[in-house]
Amino acid sequence: MPNEGLQELYVKELKDLYNAENQLLKALPKMAKAASSEELRSGFEEHLEQTRGHVQRLERIFKALGENPKGKKCAGMEGLVTEGSEVMDEGFEGAVMDAALIGAAQRVEHYEIAAYGTVRDFAEILGEMDQASLLQQTLDEEKETDEKLTELAKQINPQAHSEENAEEEAKPMSSKSVRRAPRRAA
């Protein structure tokens, strides 16, 4: 059968996504807790609920395929989640932390957008139109989340810059920061 290789790849990629979504189920509550912006925090909590739905859709697809969703570790998501955790450990505060969280979250969204677009295309080629429709729903939600993050970044990034400038202005001048006039030879 000519599509056997693509079918195998499709299942492999779906397993990768299933693991990725489950990693996100663990990471999103931590990101929500680290956010200082109420809007960002609620966005992470909303996406957590959405992610549960993504997992359920994938489980429906695996059931239709007669496949087990487990057995593959998504190294890409693992790396993105690790980077996100490192950002939270950097010691940033306020809007600067929120800006860092948005950057980490958008990297995750872009990864998912690419992955869901790929498996949706595979489903269409394989004639799995119901599955393609489910995957398209998730893809649309991932794109919507990315757009929301972009809008939040337009608000939060300038705040982060303002906070940074306010901190710099509030620091007392130290002897190291004072410029001294060069000494003249006597």
Beta strands, then each sheet from edge to edge (+ up, - down):
end
